Amino acid sequence: MELHVASQKLFGFTLHRHVHRHLKDHFIPHAGNGYLPHVLHHRALRLYSALLLLMKLVALGSPLLLPYSITQALALTPDNVIELTNQSRRDYHLAELLPSAKLAVAAANKARDIMDKSYFAHFSPGGVSPWYWITQAGYTYTHAGENLAIRFTSAEGVNEAWLNSPTHRANILSEDFKEIGVAVLTDNFGQEGSATIVVQMFGSQDQPAKQPIAASVSPPIPAPQRPVAKSSSILPAVAATKVSIDYPLMNSYVKTGSFDILGTAAKLAKVRVYVDSSPPQTVLADFNGKFSLRLASEYTLAEGSHLLRAVAESSGGSVESPAVRFRVDFAPPSIDRDSFSILPAMVPGKYNVRAQVAEDSVRTIVTVGRDSVALTKQDGNSWTGTLQVLQSLSVERLPIEVYAQDMAGNEARVRVGELVLGQVKGLYSFVSGDASAANPSFSFLGGLVKVGDLDFALKNFYLLFAAGLGFALILKIAIARHVQHVRAIAGGAGVMMLAMILFVL
């Protein structure tokens, strides 16, 4: 037993000396290797050069070598837009959205209206909201949403633009939505010529609708001559009756005092529209029994509750629609900056967020840079959620913003601080903490080397390789000053320069 232990110790000592000798031969000049470390032999230098160039060629040519996949540019079709949307949801372990024929009809009707009236907005020039089209298609929903895009040429481009916008991204990744419908329409877009419109409708109808609430609409993205995307989220509405006011909807909210009143009546019927106690305005229904009336300037409504009804007269007699009670709301929801808080969660890269927003808000989103989360309403005015920051926290500054929408579609956006190198900074009362423990990435060499960021992996390799080879050259020159191998030193310097050139490219 003692002999066995002794032999183990002797073997361990021998192995240690063996490894040490080989490492010394590879990296340190001495008499045993002719004062030329193996890493600087001409064959090794040739191998390094070939490997460095091969890695760069593979990185540049990988898009051509890979088989055609969904990540490549796809034709701009409804099916491809839906597939990319579901791919994004799968990436976040969310259930896929099921195609809905009714939502597809709603999207197609909205796209046609955009083309016919030459506007690009969630609300038409007459104030018609996104959820009107969903209701008209016969889709009774509990939650619904809309994304818009214009002047894109590929499904990938549309999806990428939506994901880069916090409000569009929140729609795509919302757990409230179960179904989807998409329309793609190319036609003449006013004086700007031909354009392609993409309308993406979301919805769910797994719960009975409660009190109808108007939509919340995201702000426009100003790029009139380039691809543009828009998003909107909306909540319950009610279906129209045969002779009815179709818009505004019962118990809904509108954010303007002058808008188009839409309704259904008998073909070519004369319709008198009454708003509160004002004198009626008259309009004729078309051959399809539809009528549209823009409130005259003297009828512009003030904030508050209003009552609307219509009386239709035709050869069959007169009939009165059910009265529609709705509310005009101009004011955006207020956001309490002082009560906002953000704390690193136990899961790497995630933060627990809390915000206080006005009670009439129906949607609250917190964004950090390009990342966002739609918060869930708790008791009172409190909204909470967990935000996953996918961007590297080595980015110097990431703005933190709170975005809120009320039932009328009014919006408020407030910048509440910054995430600076993983720590929350700002003028307001943040609950802050060091996020470095929650993020596995780190950097060294003055931030040039960033571990954990795949985009920098190849550049990091080139930089570290050049540094290692440079260190070997310094040892060679410093230790073996009396025996210099000029060709080896020149070759090593050349390979190191090649690595640095590839690092810069």
C-alpha positions as CSV (number, residue, x, y, z in Angstrom):
1,M,0.0,0.0,0.0
2,E,2.8,2.4,0.9
3,L,4.7,1.4,-2.2
4,H,1.6,2.1,-4.4
5,V,1.1,5.6,-2.9
6,A,4.8,6.3,-3.4
7,S,4.6,5.3,-7.0
8,Q,1.5,7.6,-7.5
9,K,3.5,10.5,-6.1
10,L,6.5,9.7,-8.3
11,F,4.2,9.4,-11.4
12,G,2.5,12.7,-10.6
13,F,5.9,14.4,-10.2
14,T,7.1,12.9,-13.4
15,L,4.0,14.0,-15.3
16,H,4.3,17.5,-14.0
17,R,7.9,17.8,-15.1
18,H,6.9,16.3,-18.5
19,V,4.1,18.9,-19.1
20,H,6.3,21.7,-17.8
21,R,9.1,20.8,-20.2
22,H,6.8,20.7,-23.2
23,L,5.3,24.1,-22.3
24,K,8.8,25.5,-22.0
25,D,9.7,24.1,-25.4
26,H,6.7,25.7,-27.0
27,F,6.9,29.2,-25.5
28,I,10.3,29.9,-23.9
29,P,13.6,30.1,-25.8
30,H,16.3,27.9,-24.3
31,A,19.2,25.7,-25.3
32,G,17.0,22.7,-25.5
33,N,14.9,24.1,-28.4
34,G,17.7,26.0,-30.0
35,Y,16.5,29.3,-28.5
36,L,13.5,29.2,-30.9
37,P,10.1,28.4,-29.3
38,H,8.0,26.0,-31.2
39,V,5.2,28.6,-31.6
40,L,7.6,30.6,-33.8
41,H,8.8,27.9,-36.1
42,H,8.1,28.7,-39.8
43,R,5.7,25.7,-40.1
44,A,3.7,26.9,-37.2
45,L,3.6,30.5,-38.6
46,R,2.3,29.2,-41.9
47,L,-0.4,27.2,-40.2
48,Y,-1.5,30.2,-38.2
49,S,-1.8,32.3,-41.3
50,A,-3.9,29.7,-43.1
51,L,-6.2,29.3,-40.1
52,L,-6.7,33.0,-39.6
53,L,-7.6,33.5,-43.3
54,L,-9.8,30.5,-43.3
55,M,-11.8,31.7,-40.3
56,K,-12.3,35.1,-42.0
57,L,-13.4,33.4,-45.3
58,V,-15.9,31.2,-43.5
59,A,-17.3,34.1,-41.6
60,L,-17.8,36.1,-44.8
61,G,-19.1,33.2,-46.8
62,S,-21.4,31.6,-44.3
63,P,-24.6,33.3,-45.6
64,L,-23.8,31.8,-49.1
65,L,-22.9,28.3,-47.7
66,L,-25.9,27.9,-45.5
67,P,-29.1,26.4,-47.0
68,Y,-32.0,28.8,-47.7
69,S,-33.8,29.3,-44.5
70,I,-36.4,31.5,-42.9
71,T,-33.8,34.0,-41.7
72,Q,-33.0,35.0,-45.3
73,A,-35.1,37.5,-47.2
74,L,-38.5,36.1,-47.7
75,A,-41.2,37.2,-50.1
76,L,-43.6,39.7,-48.6
77,T,-46.7,37.5,-48.3
78,P,-49.2,37.1,-45.4
79,D,-48.0,33.5,-44.8
80,N,-44.4,34.5,-44.5
81,V,-45.2,37.4,-42.1
82,I,-47.2,35.1,-39.9
83,E,-44.4,32.5,-39.9
84,L,-41.8,35.1,-38.9
85,T,-44.1,36.4,-36.2
86,N,-44.5,32.9,-34.8
87,Q,-40.7,32.3,-35.1
88,S,-40.2,35.4,-32.9
89,R,-42.7,34.1,-30.4
90,R,-41.0,30.6,-30.4
91,D,-37.7,32.3,-29.6
92,Y,-39.3,33.6,-26.4
93,H,-41.0,30.3,-25.6
94,L,-44.5,31.8,-26.3
95,A,-47.4,30.0,-27.9
96,E,-47.8,30.4,-31.7
97,L,-50.6,32.5,-33.0
98,L,-53.3,30.7,-35.0
99,P,-54.3,32.2,-38.4
100,S,-57.8,33.7,-38.3
101,A,-59.9,34.2,-41.5
102,K,-61.9,37.0,-39.8
103,L,-58.8,38.9,-38.8
104,A,-57.4,38.5,-42.3
105,V,-60.5,40.0,-43.7
106,A,-60.2,42.9,-41.2
107,A,-56.6,43.4,-42.2
108,A,-57.5,43.4,-45.9
109,N,-60.3,45.9,-45.4
110,K,-58.1,48.2,-43.4
111,A,-55.3,48.0,-46.1
112,R,-57.9,48.8,-48.8
113,D,-59.1,51.8,-46.8
114,I,-55.5,53.1,-46.3
115,M,-54.9,52.9,-50.1
116,D,-58.3,54.5,-51.1
117,K,-57.9,57.4,-48.7
118,S,-54.1,57.8,-48.9
119,Y,-53.2,57.8,-45.2
120,F,-50.9,55.8,-43.1
121,A,-52.1,55.8,-39.5
122,H,-54.1,53.7,-37.1
123,F,-57.0,56.2,-37.2
124,S,-58.3,57.2,-40.6
125,P,-58.6,60.9,-41.5
126,G,-62.2,60.7,-40.3
127,G,-61.2,59.2,-36.9
128,V,-62.2,55.6,-37.6
129,S,-60.3,53.4,-35.2
130,P,-58.4,50.1,-35.9
131,W,-60.9,48.0,-33.9
132,Y,-63.8,49.1,-36.2
133,W,-62.4,46.9,-39.0
134,I,-62.1,43.9,-36.6
135,T,-65.6,44.3,-35.4
136,Q,-66.9,44.7,-39.0
137,A,-65.3,41.4,-39.9
138,G,-67.4,39.7,-37.3
139,Y,-64.6,39.1,-34.8
140,T,-65.7,39.4,-31.2
141,Y,-62.6,39.9,-29.2
142,T,-61.4,40.4,-25.7
143,H,-58.0,41.7,-26.7
144,A,-56.8,43.0,-30.1
145,G,-53.9,44.8,-31.7
146,E,-52.6,46.2,-34.9
147,N,-49.2,46.7,-36.6
148,L,-48.8,48.6,-39.8
149,A,-45.9,48.8,-42.2
150,I,-45.3,50.5,-45.6
151,R,-42.7,50.4,-48.4
152,F,-41.0,47.2,-47.3
153,T,-40.0,44.6,-49.9
154,S,-39.5,41.5,-47.8
155,A,-41.2,39.8,-44.9
156,E,-38.0,39.7,-43.0
157,G,-37.6,43.4,-43.3
158,V,-41.1,44.1,-41.9
159,N,-40.6,41.7,-39.0
160,E,-37.2,43.1,-38.1
161,A,-38.5,46.7,-38.2
162,W,-41.4,45.7,-35.9
163,L,-39.1,43.9,-33.5
164,N,-36.8,47.0,-33.3
165,S,-39.8,49.1,-32.2
166,P,-40.8,48.6,-28.5
167,T,-44.6,49.0,-29.2
168,H,-44.6,46.7,-32.2
169,R,-42.5,44.2,-30.4
170,A,-44.9,44.2,-27.5
171,N,-47.7,43.3,-29.8
172,I,-45.8,40.5,-31.4
173,L,-44.7,39.0,-28.1
174,S,-48.0,39.7,-26.2
175,E,-49.4,36.7,-24.3
176,D,-52.8,38.2,-24.6
177,F,-53.1,37.4,-28.3
178,K,-54.1,34.0,-29.6
179,E,-54.8,34.6,-33.3
180,I,-53.5,36.6,-36.2
181,G,-54.5,37.9,-39.6
182,V,-52.3,39.6,-42.1
183,A,-52.9,41.5,-45.4
184,V,-50.3,42.7,-47.9
185,L,-51.6,45.1,-50.6
186,T,-49.7,46.9,-53.3
187,D,-51.5,49.7,-55.1
188,N,-51.3,53.4,-56.0
189,F,-50.8,55.4,-52.8
190,G,-51.9,58.9,-53.6
191,Q,-49.3,61.2,-55.2
192,E,-46.4,59.0,-54.0
193,G,-47.1,56.3,-56.6
194,S,-47.1,52.6,-55.9
195,A,-46.6,51.4,-52.4
196,T,-47.0,48.1,-50.4
197,I,-49.0,48.2,-47.2
198,V,-48.8,45.5,-44.6
199,V,-51.5,45.3,-42.0
200,Q,-51.1,42.8,-39.1
201,M,-54.1,42.2,-36.8
202,F,-54.0,40.3,-33.5
203,G,-56.8,39.1,-31.4
204,S,-58.1,36.7,-28.8
205,Q,-61.7,35.7,-28.0
206,D,-61.3,33.1,-25.3
207,Q,-63.1,35.2,-22.7
208,P,-66.5,37.0,-22.8
209,A,-66.1,40.6,-23.6
210,K,-66.6,43.0,-20.8
211,Q,-67.1,46.8,-20.9
212,P,-65.9,48.0,-24.4
213,I,-62.8,50.0,-24.2
214,A,-61.2,52.0,-27.0
215,A,-57.8,51.4,-28.5
216,S,-54.3,52.5,-27.5
217,V,-52.2,53.5,-30.4
218,S,-48.5,53.8,-30.6
219,P,-46.8,56.9,-32.0
220,P,-45.9,57.2,-35.7
221,I,-42.4,56.4,-36.8
222,P,-41.4,59.4,-39.0
223,A,-39.8,58.1,-42.2
224,P,-42.1,59.1,-45.0
225,Q,-39.8,58.0,-47.9
226,R,-38.5,54.9,-46.2
227,P,-40.1,51.7,-44.8
228,V,-42.3,52.7,-41.9
229,A,-44.0,50.6,-39.2
230,K,-46.8,51.3,-36.8
231,S,-48.4,49.4,-34.0
232,S,-51.6,49.6,-32.0
233,S,-53.3,47.7,-29.2
234,I,-57.0,47.7,-28.6
235,L,-59.5,46.3,-26.2
236,P,-63.2,45.2,-26.4
237,A,-65.9,46.6,-28.7
238,V,-69.4,45.7,-29.6
239,A,-70.9,44.5,-32.9
240,A,-73.2,46.6,-34.9
241,T,-76.9,45.9,-35.4
242,K,-78.8,46.0,-38.7
243,V,-79.8,49.6,-38.4
244,S,-77.2,51.1,-36.1
245,I,-74.4,53.4,-35.4
246,D,-71.3,51.3,-36.2
247,Y,-68.8,53.9,-35.0
248,P,-68.3,55.2,-32.4
249,L,-69.1,52.0,-30.4
250,M,-71.2,51.8,-27.3
251,N,-69.2,52.8,-24.2
252,S,-66.1,53.5,-26.2
253,Y,-63.7,56.4,-26.1
254,V,-62.6,58.7,-28.9
255,K,-59.7,61.2,-28.7
256,T,-61.0,63.9,-31.0
257,G,-64.1,66.1,-30.9
258,S,-64.6,65.9,-34.7
259,F,-64.7,62.5,-36.4
260,D,-66.6,60.4,-38.9
261,I,-69.8,58.7,-37.7
262,L,-70.3,55.4,-39.5
263,G,-73.5,53.4,-39.6
264,T,-75.8,50.9,-41.4
265,A,-79.3,51.6,-42.7
266,A,-81.5,50.6,-45.6
267,K,-80.2,51.2,-49.1
268,L,-80.4,54.9,-50.1
269,A,-82.2,55.7,-46.9
270,K,-82.1,59.3,-45.6
271,V,-80.4,59.3,-42.2
272,R,-80.7,62.0,-39.6
273,V,-77.9,61.8,-37.0
274,Y,-78.5,63.3,-33.5
275,V,-75.6,64.1,-31.1
276,D,-76.8,65.0,-27.6
277,S,-79.5,67.7,-27.9
278,S,-78.0,69.4,-31.0
279,P,-80.1,69.7,-34.2
280,P,-79.7,66.7,-36.5
281,Q,-77.3,66.4,-39.5
282,T,-78.5,64.5,-42.6
283,V,-76.7,62.0,-44.9
284,L,-77.8,59.4,-47.5
285,A,-76.9,55.8,-47.2
286,D,-75.2,54.3,-50.2
287,F,-76.3,51.3,-52.3
288,N,-74.7,48.9,-49.7
289,G,-76.7,50.6,-46.9
290,K,-73.6,52.2,-45.4
291,F,-73.4,55.9,-44.4
292,S,-70.6,58.2,-43.2
293,L,-71.0,61.6,-41.6
294,R,-68.3,64.0,-40.5
295,L,-69.4,66.2,-37.7
296,A,-69.6,69.9,-38.7
297,S,-67.2,72.3,-37.0
298,E,-70.1,73.8,-35.0
299,Y,-70.8,70.3,-33.6
300,T,-67.2,69.7,-32.4
301,L,-67.6,67.8,-29.1
302,A,-66.0,68.7,-25.8
303,E,-64.4,66.3,-23.4
304,G,-66.9,64.1,-21.5
305,S,-69.8,61.8,-22.2
306,H,-72.0,62.1,-25.2
307,L,-75.1,60.4,-26.7
308,L,-75.5,59.5,-30.3
309,R,-78.5,58.1,-32.3
310,A,-79.7,57.9,-35.9
311,V,-83.1,57.9,-37.6
312,A,-83.3,56.4,-41.0
313,E,-86.2,57.1,-43.4
314,S,-86.8,55.0,-46.5
315,S,-89.7,53.6,-48.5
316,G,-90.2,51.1,-45.7
317,G,-90.8,53.8,-43.2
318,S,-88.7,55.2,-40.3
319,V,-86.5,53.3,-37.9
320,E,-84.4,54.6,-35.0
321,S,-81.1,53.1,-34.1
322,P,-80.2,52.1,-30.5
323,A,-78.6,55.1,-28.7
324,V,-74.8,54.9,-28.4
325,R,-73.1,56.4,-25.3
326,F,-69.4,57.3,-25.8
327,R,-66.8,59.5,-24.2
328,V,-64.4,62.1,-25.7
329,D,-61.0,62.2,-24.1
330,F,-58.2,64.4,-25.2
331,A,-55.8,64.1,-22.3
332,P,-52.9,61.6,-22.3
333,P,-52.4,59.4,-19.3
334,S,-50.1,60.7,-16.6
335,I,-47.0,58.8,-15.6
336,D,-45.6,59.2,-12.0
337,R,-41.8,59.4,-12.5
338,D,-41.0,59.5,-8.8
339,S,-42.5,56.1,-8.1
340,F,-40.8,54.2,-11.0
341,S,-38.5,51.4,-9.9
342,I,-36.3,48.8,-11.5
343,L,-34.3,46.0,-9.9
344,P,-32.1,43.3,-11.3
345,A,-33.9,39.9,-11.0
346,M,-32.3,36.6,-10.0
347,V,-32.4,35.4,-13.6
348,P,-29.4,36.8,-15.6
349,G,-30.3,39.7,-17.8
350,K,-33.8,40.3,-16.3
351,Y,-35.2,43.2,-14.3
352,N,-38.3,43.6,-12.1
353,V,-40.1,46.8,-13.1
354,R,-42.8,48.8,-11.4
355,A,-44.6,51.9,-12.7
356,Q,-47.5,54.1,-11.5
357,V,-49.7,55.3,-14.3
358,A,-53.1,57.1,-14.4
359,E,-56.1,54.8,-13.8
360,D,-57.5,55.2,-17.3
361,S,-54.4,53.7,-18.9
362,V,-55.0,50.4,-20.7
363,R,-51.4,49.7,-21.7
364,T,-48.0,50.5,-20.2
365,I,-44.7,49.6,-21.7
366,V,-41.2,50.0,-20.3
367,T,-38.3,50.2,-22.7
368,V,-34.5,49.9,-22.1
369,G,-32.9,50.7,-25.4
370,R,-34.4,48.4,-28.0
371,D,-35.8,46.0,-25.4
372,S,-39.3,46.3,-24.0
373,V,-42.0,44.7,-21.8
374,A,-45.7,45.3,-21.6
375,L,-46.5,45.6,-17.9
376,T,-49.5,44.0,-16.2
377,K,-51.9,46.2,-14.2
378,Q,-52.1,45.4,-10.5
379,D,-54.3,47.1,-7.9
380,G,-55.0,50.8,-8.4
381,N,-52.5,52.5,-10.7
382,S,-49.7,50.1,-10.3
383,W,-48.2,48.2,-13.2
384,T,-45.5,45.5,-12.9
385,G,-43.5,43.2,-15.1
386,T,-40.2,41.6,-15.8
387,L,-38.0,43.0,-18.6
388,Q,-35.3,41.0,-20.3
389,V,-32.4,43.1,-21.6
390,L,-30.9,41.3,-24.5
391,Q,-28.4,44.1,-25.4
392,S,-25.0,43.8,-23.9
393,L,-24.8,45.8,-20.6
394,S,-21.3,46.9,-21.7
395,V,-23.1,49.5,-23.9
396,E,-22.4,52.8,-22.3
397,R,-25.9,54.2,-22.0
398,L,-29.3,52.7,-22.5
399,P,-32.3,55.1,-22.1
400,I,-35.2,53.9,-19.9
401,E,-38.6,55.1,-21.0
402,V,-42.2,54.5,-19.8
403,Y,-44.9,54.5,-22.5
404,A,-48.6,54.6,-21.6
405,Q,-51.8,54.6,-23.6
406,D,-55.3,55.3,-22.4
407,M,-58.7,54.0,-23.5
408,A,-59.1,56.8,-26.1
409,G,-55.7,56.1,-27.8
410,N,-54.0,59.1,-26.2
411,E,-50.4,58.4,-25.4
412,A,-47.6,59.6,-23.1
413,R,-43.9,58.8,-23.2
414,V,-41.6,59.8,-20.4
415,R,-37.8,59.2,-20.1
416,V,-37.2,58.2,-16.6
417,G,-33.5,57.5,-16.6
418,E,-30.6,55.5,-18.1
419,L,-29.0,52.1,-17.6
420,V,-25.3,53.0,-17.5
421,L,-22.9,50.0,-17.6
422,G,-25.5,47.9,-15.8
423,Q,-26.5,50.4,-13.2
424,V,-29.6,52.6,-13.2
425,K,-29.0,56.3,-13.3
426,G,-31.4,59.2,-13.4
427,L,-32.9,62.2,-11.7
428,Y,-35.8,60.3,-10.1
429,S,-36.2,58.0,-7.2
430,F,-35.0,54.7,-8.6
431,V,-34.6,51.5,-6.7
432,S,-31.3,50.7,-8.1
433,G,-28.7,47.9,-8.0
434,D,-25.6,46.6,-9.6
435,A,-26.6,44.4,-12.5
436,S,-23.2,43.0,-13.2
437,A,-24.0,39.9,-11.2
438,A,-27.1,39.3,-13.2
439,N,-25.3,39.5,-16.6
440,P,-22.7,36.8,-17.5
441,S,-20.8,39.0,-20.0
442,F,-17.7,41.0,-19.0
443,S,-14.9,42.9,-20.7
444,F,-11.2,43.5,-20.2
445,L,-8.3,45.1,-22.0
446,G,-10.0,48.5,-21.7
447,G,-13.3,47.1,-23.1
448,L,-11.7,45.9,-26.4
449,V,-12.4,42.3,-25.5
450,K,-16.0,41.5,-24.7
451,V,-16.8,38.0,-23.5
452,G,-20.3,36.8,-23.8
453,D,-21.1,38.8,-27.0
454,L,-21.1,36.5,-29.9
455,D,-20.8,39.4,-32.4
456,F,-17.4,40.1,-31.1
457,A,-16.2,36.5,-30.8
458,L,-14.1,36.4,-34.0
459,K,-12.6,39.8,-33.4
460,N,-11.8,38.8,-29.9
461,F,-10.0,35.8,-31.1
462,Y,-7.8,37.8,-33.5
463,L,-7.0,40.3,-30.8
464,L,-6.0,37.6,-28.3
465,F,-4.0,35.7,-30.9
466,A,-2.1,38.8,-31.8
467,A,-1.4,39.6,-28.2
468,G,-0.2,36.0,-27.4
469,L,2.1,35.9,-30.5
470,G,3.4,39.4,-29.6
471,F,4.2,38.2,-26.1
472,A,6.1,35.1,-27.5
473,L,8.1,37.5,-29.7
474,I,9.0,39.7,-26.8
475,L,10.2,36.7,-24.8
476,K,12.3,35.4,-27.8
477,I,14.0,38.8,-28.2
478,A,14.5,39.5,-24.5
479,I,15.7,36.0,-23.4
480,A,17.8,34.9,-26.3
481,R,19.5,38.2,-27.2
482,H,22.7,36.4,-28.1
483,V,20.9,34.1,-30.5
484,Q,18.4,35.8,-32.8
485,H,16.4,34.1,-35.5
486,V,15.7,37.0,-37.9
487,R,13.4,35.0,-40.2
488,A,11.3,33.7,-37.3
489,I,11.0,37.1,-35.7
490,A,10.0,38.7,-39.1
491,G,7.5,35.9,-39.8
492,G,6.0,36.2,-36.3
493,A,5.6,39.9,-36.7
494,G,4.0,39.4,-40.1
495,V,1.4,36.9,-38.7
496,M,0.7,39.2,-35.8
497,M,0.1,42.1,-38.3
498,L,-2.2,39.8,-40.3
499,A,-4.3,39.1,-37.2
500,M,-4.6,42.8,-36.5
501,I,-5.7,43.5,-40.0
502,L,-8.4,40.8,-39.8
503,F,-9.4,42.3,-36.4
504,V,-10.0,45.7,-38.0
505,L,-11.8,44.4,-41.1
